[in-house]
Amino acid sequence: MLLTIDIQDRRPIYQQVADGIRRLIAGGQIAEGQPLPPLRQLAADLGVNLNTIATAYRELQSDGLITVKHGSGATVSSRAAAKQSEDELRGPLRSALTDMVLSGMHRAQILSAVDDELRSLIQG
């Protein structure tokens, strides 16, 4: 699994891990039903605490993206199980766009950034 931790990133490490797994699922690098690495293995691979990975997995489970079965590990849930309302999905987008506007970015810069991110997500 291609995850990296950026120590310069202001987000907590568990959030970086959860967001990285989200991107891998959305980009198709991790398919529905595919198992995720065991907590201990991923923690060792990334050089982070086991509880950090457990927190990331719990967040992904609460979002409906993965299913965790004690003793058998975590697998990617079906996309149908992860459905959210449009309002729920737009909330974080609205927040990110607000931050971009408040930082002084112009409309064209914001649209370009959104397009770049969407392109990299869809192309993997």
C-alpha positions, -999 to +999 in steps of 0.1 A: +000+000+000+014+033-010+010+056+020+034+082+032+035+104+063+045+140+059+059+154+091+054+190+077+016+183+073-005+200+100-030+172+100-026+145+127-009+113+115-041+092+118-059+117+095-031+115+070-034+077+070-072+078+067-071+103+039-044+083+021-065+052+023-096+072+011-076+083-019-065+048-027-100+035-025-114+064-046-087+060-072-093+023-075-059+012-062-077-007-034-108-025-047-141-033-030-137-064-008-099-062-008-083-066+026-063-038+042-030-045+059-032-056+095-028-028+120+005-040+133+020-044+098+008-009+086+020+007+118+055-009+114+056-001+077+049+036+084+069+038+117+039+050+137+021+038+168-004+010+165-031+032+181-026+058+153-035+032+127-064+019+148-078+054+150-075+058+112-093+025+107-120+034+131-126+067+113-128+049+079-152+023+095-175+050+108-175+066+074-186+033+059-155+029+038-141-002+055-155-031+075-135-043+105-140-078+118-120-087+149-098-116+141-102-113+103-090-077+097-103-049+077-117-049+041-129-022+018-167-019+020-190-018-010-195+017-024-232+013-017-224+010+021-204+042+020-232+064+004-236+098+020-261+125+012-250+153-012-252+178+017-229+156+038-204+154+009-206+191+001-198+202+037-161+195+036-158+208+001-175+240+011-151+243+040-121+238+018-133+263-007-140+288+020-104+284+032-091+289-003-111+321-008-100+334+027-064+327+018-067+351-011-068+326-040-087+338-071-115+319-087-094+307-116-067+294-091-093+276-071-109+260-101-075+249-114-066+234-081-099+215-079-094+203-115-059+191-107-069+172-076-099+156-094-077+146-123-050+130-101-077+112-081-094+097-111-063+088-129-047+074-098 
